[in-house]
Amino acid sequence: MNKPLILVVEDDSAVRNLIATTLETHGYRFQTAPTGESAILEAVSHNPDVILLDLGLPDMDGIEIIHKIRSWSKTPIIVISARSEDTDKIDALDAGADDYLTKPFSVEELLARLRVTFRRLHDVGDSVQDAVYTNGDLKIDYAAGCAFMKEQELHLTPIEYKLLCLLAKNAGKVLTHTYITREIWGSAWDNDVASLRVFMATLRKKIEADPSNPTYIQTHIGVGYRMLKV
């Protein structure tokens, strides 16, 4: 079986070489791209299993690259960036990134993030039964990656869809803030309750008839959230 293929998008040759050497040492296959344009070309040509993406590229902002790739691919994207503000993380993750690693980083942490990502891919590939979830007027088609309310497709961002699926797969259980943030974003936003509330509020607006009196997602103040069985 072939080892996973990782696309490294980084314009800094020193960082790019560090990542490449690390991947090679641990048996991963990889391609490199120093610009946004070459990154998109490599993604289309080689269909990598994971993309490691720097945001500060010379020809294109990384957020734009995420949007472009997400228009046709669900390949996991791990951002590696010197931008450390919460707003940068929010922009990248809401655009469709799966994780966010801040420079400077240790190679051990990078490898750990990759292991988590590959475990998630493996879990998704194994869960072929119960491909459709229904709860009242809500339906989630996991295989198609779509959600519907009263047979109308919901236009969800990647983060909103992940939140909805996580709650649905644990319907009836109270999920803590820490559990949710770690499952959705890894340790990048460990227990970042304020940011989680923002995403949960936008999700509720799309699935609840009255977001102030929710039918599907219940808030447990100071603890977390629960998907109610309607």
Salt bridges, closest charged atoms under 4 A:
GLU10 OE1 - LYS103 NZ 2.80
GLU42 OE1 - HIS46 NE2 3.13
ASP54 OD1 - LYS103 NZ 3.51
ASP61 OD1 - ARG83 NH2 2.79
GLU64 OE2 - LYS68 NZ 3.94
ASP98 OD1 - ARG70 NH2 2.92
ASP98 OD2 - LYS162 NZ 2.42
ASP99 OD1 - ARG113 NH1 2.89
GLU109 OE2 - ARG113 NH2 2.73
ASP126 OD2 - HIS122 ND1 3.19
GLU151 OE1 - LYS139 NZ 3.95
GLU160 OE1 - LYS206 NZ 2.73
ASP190 OD1 - ARG182 NE 2.97
